[in-house]
């Protein structure tokens, strides 16, 4: 189906998948085929009424998706990571824990809340993690964007605090194939994060199959050599609906093969072209993971304010669900009414 047609595929959702502790159990069991949907909180400058309107719209859309958990990102200014100008201006967003657990409280779905730890005090992080743990949710801890960023709290110290304050809270780590391309040490980083308490990983947006296969392979064989069970790895897919979004992906450090960037920049419909690429990336990595018994899942990002890109992310969730063999039925009811701008 076309993301602009208003038709979407709604996948039957198993109510058991949405029980508060379900996602925690799936992580502990290293379950394959997990599906999450990632969003960014709204801008902090919005009025209370506008925030409530956005949250209600997102709740209605997300509750119909065949996902196991909702990912709520914590956005930080990454200006110190690169000298290249940011394609989109950095705007402070509502704090991720507050948005996930308060604004989206009516959404009865496990949530994975990102926390950028660098600007936080130990008290601030502890308070946030205790709220997340108390709600039977999960977290992903993220360190400084670069070594040039000043950090009140180091990622290593955040892991120690989390293990001490919330020993039962499942903690996830970020996995970046592009970093592995440069250093060939991302698998070692992942093992170190496991030692620090990480029980699952979510990748940066994937457009390069080869780079991701290299990382998954090295991580798999390192776990095998150490006789450790490989934790779930959720690869992130992110629809691209404009050249500006493509530039933003590149700015974030996402590796887009040169031939693919050429095709996207010259495509008559960049959004449909990117959806096709995402579908092919998933199919390739799914087959690769299955042949190695790697517990692969998928996180679909919806981080754009563009309505058509939000629609595309909804469509992509349906494609992922079918790839993971969750049956579907078609409906003409739109899931994207009231996308915030």
N, C-alpha and C positions, 0 to 999 in steps of 0.2 A: 504494500500500500504506500501511497505517497504521503509524506509528512504534512503536506499542505491540503490534503483532500478532506480532512475532518474524520476520516475513518481510522479507527485504531483497533488493534487486536487486544481483547481483554483475556488474560489467562486465568483460569480457575485458581483461586488462592486457598491453600490448605490452612484452615484456622489454627492448627497446631503450630504452624511455622511462626505465628504471630504471638504466641504465648510469651510473657515477659522474659523467661529464662531460656527460650528456645535457641536463640542465636548463641548464647553462651555454651549451651550443650553441643551445638554443631561445631563450634570452634574447638572445644575440648576433644571432640571425636575426630578432628581433622577431616570434616566432611567436604566432599567435592560438590560442585554445582551450586554454591551459594551465590545469591544475587542481591546486590545492594544498589541503592540510588543515592547519588551524592548531590547536595545542594549547598549553596552559600547563604548565610543569613542576610536579611535585608540591610540596607544602609542605616546606620545609627541615627542619621538626621531625620528620618521619617517620623511623622507624628504617631502618637499611640494608636489613633484610629486607623491610620494607614498600615501600621504594622499588624494590627489585628486583622485587617482585610486581607493582607498578603498571606498571613498564616492560615486563615480560613480557606483561602483558595488553594494553597499548597496542600493542606490537609485533605481536602476533597479529592485533589488529583492523585496524591500519593497513595491514599488508602485503597485505590482501585488497582494499583500496580502489583504484579506477582513477584514481590521482593521479600527477602528475609529480614532486612534491616534498612534503616535510613541512615546515611552518612551525612553529618552536618559538619562542614569544614570550618576551620578557624583561620581567618585570613590575616596575614601579616605583610607589612611593607617589605618587599624584597629588593629595594633599591641598591643595597650594598652588594648584591650578588652579581650585578653586571652594570657596565657603563652604558649599555644600550637603553635609550629612552623607553619607558613603559608605554605600550600602545594604548592602554586604557588607564585613566587616572586612578590612583589608589584612593579608595574611600573607606573609612572605618565602618565596620559592620557591627551589628548587634552581637554581643558576646555569645559564643557558640553554645555553651552550657545553658545559659538563660533562654536562648531561642529554642533549643531542642526540648528542654524539660518544662518550660513555662508556655511559650507561645504555641508550641506544637504538642502540648499535653493531651489534647483530644485525640491525637493520632496514636492509636493503640498498636504500636509497632516497635520492636527493639531498635534502639538508636546507637550509632557509633559516633561519638563526639570527639572531634579533633581538638587538641589543645596545643597551641604554640607556646612553649614553656619559657622561651628566652626573656620576655618582659615581665614574667610573673614572679612574685615572691613565693617562698615555700608555703606560707599561710594561704595565699590565693589559690595555688594549685591544689593544696590539700582540701580546701573547702569545695573546690570544683569537683575533684575526684570523688569525694564522699557523696556529693549529690548524684553524680553519675552512677556510682556503685549502688546507692540506695534505691535508684530507679530501675535496677537490674539491667542497666545499659552497659556499653563497652566504650573504650577510649582508644585513640591513637595519639601518641605523644610525638611532637615534632620539635626539633632543635632549631638553632639559629639558621637563618637563610644562608649565611656565609660566615667565615671566620672574622670578617671585618665588622659584623654586627655585634654591638655590645649586648651582653647577656647577663641578666640578673641571676638566672638559673640555668645551669648546664643540663643537657639532656641526660647525661649519666647520673647526675644528682636527682633529676626528676624520676628516673626509673627506681632509684633507691627509695625515694619518698613514697612512690606509689606502692611498692611492694610492702613497705612498712605500714602505711596508713590504710591501704585497701588490698589486702593479700588475695582476695577472691575476685578482684576486678580484672577481667580480661583486657590485656594491653596489646595494642597493635603497633606495628612499625611501618615506616615508609620504605618502599623498595624502588630504586631508580636504575633502570637498565642503562641509561645514558652514562651514569657514573661508572657502571661496570665496564662499559666500552672503553673508558679512558684508563681505569686503574686495575681492572680485573680483581677487585677486592670487595665488591658488593656482597658476594656470598659470605665472605668472612665477617663483614659488618652485620649481616643478618644473623649469623651464628652468635656473634657477640650480643646482639639485641635479644636473642632467645635466652642467653645466659642471664641477661638483665631482667627477664620476665616477659618478653613478647611471645605471644601465642598465635599470632596471625600477622599477615602483611597485606598492605594495599599498595599497588604500584602507582607511579606517575602515569599520566595518559600515554597510551601505547599506539604508535603508528608504525613502529619498526618491529616487524616480526622477528627478524634475525637477532637483533640485540636482546629482545626479551627471551627468546629461546636459549641464547647463550647463558643468560643469567639463571633461568630456571634449571638448565642442565647443570651448571656449576653448583648451584645451591642443592639440587637433588643429590648429586654424587658426593658432595661434602657431608650432607646429612647421612647418607648411606655409609660413608667411610667411618663416621663417628657413631654409627648405630643409633641414630636419633630419628624419631618419626618427623617427617617433614610437615610443618604447619600449613594451614590453608594460605594460599596466595591469591588475592583478588586482583585481576588485571583491570585497569581502568580504561574505559572507552569514552571518548568525548567527541560528540558531533561538531563539525566545523561548518558554519553556514555563511561565512564571509571571509574575504581576504584579511580583514582586520582581525578576525578571530584566529586565522591561520598565523598571522604575525604574532599574536598574543601567545599561542601555543609554543612558537619558536622562542619567544622571549622567556617563557617559563622553563625552557631547557628541553622541551620535548623534541625528540629526534624524528624528523620527517624526512624520509629518503628523498634525495634530489629529484629522482624521476617522478615520485609521487607528488612532490610540491609543484613540479612543472605541470602535471596533469590537473591538479586542483586549481592552480592559478588560471588555467585555460579552459576549465570546465564551464559549460553553459549553465549548469546547476551544481554548484560546489557542495551544497548540502546533501543532495542525493548521492553525489560521488563519494563524499566522506562517509555516508551511511553504508554504502557498498563496501568501502575499504574496511570500516569497523567490523562489518559482518564477516568479511574474508579473514581479517586478523583473528577474530574470535574462533572461527572454524579451524583455522590452522593451529592455533595454540591449544584449542580443545583436543584436537587429535593428538598433538604432541604430548600433552599432559596425560591423556588416557593411556598412551603407549608406555609411559614411564611411571604410571601410578602416582602422578603428582596431584594433590588435592587443589585443583584450580577452581576459582570462582570468578565472578565478574562484577565490577562496580561501574555503573553508567553515570557519568557526570551530567548534571544540568546546572551549569554555572553561568550561563549567559542570560541577559535580560531580554534577548530577542525572542519573540513569540515563536517564530518558525524553528528556532534552535531548541526551544523547550518542547515543541511538538515532536521534533526529531528524536529527542532523548526518550520520550515516551514510546515512540515507535521502536527505538533501539532496544528498550527493555523487553518488548515483545519478541524481537528477533533473538535476544539472548535466551529468553525463556524457552523458545522453541528449540534452540540449539542444545539446551540442557534438558530437552524432552519433557517440558511441562505443557500439557495440552492447551489448545487455544480455541476460542470462538470469536467471531468477528461481530463488532457492533458499530453503529454509525454515531454513537454518542461521543462527543469530544471530551477528552480528559483535561483539556488545557484552557478552559474558559477562565478569563481574568488573569492571565499571566502578568506578573508585575513588571513595570518598566521604570 
